[in-house]
Amino acid sequence: MKTITKLALVIAVATSAATGALAQDSATGAFKAAGMDMMKKMDTVPYTGNPDVDFRTHMIPHHEGAIAVAKVALQYAKDAETKRLAQSIIDAQEKEVAGMEAWLKKHGH
């Protein structure tokens, strides 16, 4: 193999590996950011002393965090089953958030 061909092959392999590593680092950063945002939002919700209200007001940011994590999976995952699961989580959690918000509104919160 000529030197120039070997060099091109090495560059192609290195570029491919670097691109994969960069995507993995980006995904990890996005997962961490989503988790940290969820924890911050959960910690800032005040407690009312009403367990029906407190349950919902603390579950909403938890569910929103799950939605954010699932969106990261949709963006970076390669496996079709992972993507289907992520979309299923988004669909279910969005409905649950809407239901909890509707209940809170109905009950004056």
C-alpha distance (Angstrom), angle and dihedral (degrees) to the residues before:
residue distance angle dihedral
M1 . . .
K2 3.75 . .
T3 3.78 118.5 .
I4 3.79 93.3 -116.1
T5 3.82 91.2 52.9
K6 3.81 91.3 48.9
L7 3.78 90.5 49.4
A8 3.82 91.9 50.1
L9 3.80 90.1 49.8
V10 3.81 92.5 49.6
I11 3.82 90.9 48.8
A12 3.81 91.7 49.0
V13 3.81 93.1 49.8
A14 3.81 92.8 45.1
T15 3.80 91.8 48.2
S16 3.78 91.6 49.9
A17 3.80 92.3 49.0
A18 3.80 92.2 46.5
T19 3.79 91.9 49.3
G20 3.82 91.0 51.4
A21 3.79 91.7 47.5
L22 3.81 91.0 48.2
A23 3.81 91.6 51.7
Q24 3.82 89.7 49.0
D25 3.82 91.1 49.9
S26 3.80 90.4 47.5
A27 3.80 91.3 50.4
T28 3.79 92.3 47.6
G29 3.79 90.8 49.9
A30 3.79 91.3 48.7
F31 3.82 92.1 48.6
K32 3.81 90.8 49.6
A33 3.80 92.7 47.3
A34 3.81 91.8 50.2
G35 3.80 91.4 49.5
M36 3.78 93.9 47.4
D37 3.81 91.8 47.8
M38 3.80 90.6 51.4
M39 3.80 92.7 50.2
K40 3.81 91.7 47.9
K41 3.80 92.0 50.5
M42 3.81 92.4 46.8
D43 3.81 91.1 50.6
T44 3.81 93.3 52.1
V45 3.81 96.8 53.9
P46 3.81 108.6 102.2
Y47 3.78 121.6 -132.5
T48 3.80 116.6 -120.6
G49 3.77 100.2 -169.4
N50 3.80 89.3 -115.9
P51 3.82 107.0 111.2
D52 3.81 92.6 -158.5
V53 3.81 90.9 56.2
D54 3.81 96.6 36.8
F55 3.79 91.9 51.1
R56 3.79 91.9 55.2
T57 3.80 98.0 39.4
H58 3.79 90.8 52.9
M59 3.79 95.8 41.1
I60 3.81 92.9 53.4
P61 3.83 95.2 67.4
H62 3.79 89.0 40.5
H63 3.80 90.6 55.7
E64 3.80 91.5 43.0
G65 3.80 87.4 54.3
A66 3.80 90.2 52.4
I67 3.80 89.1 50.8
A68 3.81 91.0 50.5
V69 3.82 91.8 49.5
A70 3.80 91.0 47.8
K71 3.81 90.1 51.4
V72 3.80 89.1 54.0
A73 3.79 88.5 52.2
L74 3.81 90.4 50.6
Q75 3.79 89.9 51.9
Y76 3.80 99.0 46.3
A77 3.82 109.5 20.4
K78 3.77 119.0 101.4
D79 3.80 99.9 -169.4
A80 3.81 114.2 93.7
E81 3.81 92.6 -144.5
T82 3.81 90.8 53.8
K83 3.79 90.1 50.8
R84 3.82 91.9 48.7
L85 3.80 90.9 50.2
A86 3.80 91.5 47.9
Q87 3.81 91.7 51.3
S88 3.80 90.8 46.8
I89 3.81 90.0 53.0
I90 3.80 91.3 48.7
D91 3.80 92.2 50.2
A92 3.82 94.8 46.8
Q93 3.80 96.8 42.2
E94 3.82 93.5 47.4
K95 3.82 89.5 54.4
E96 3.79 91.3 48.0
V97 3.81 92.5 48.8
A98 3.81 90.0 50.3
G99 3.79 90.2 49.6
M100 3.80 93.2 49.7
E101 3.80 92.0 46.7
A102 3.81 90.4 49.6
W103 3.80 91.1 50.5
L104 3.80 91.5 49.5
K105 3.80 91.5 49.2
K106 3.82 91.6 47.3
H107 3.80 89.1 52.9
G108 3.79 95.6 46.8
H109 3.81 100.6 -99.9
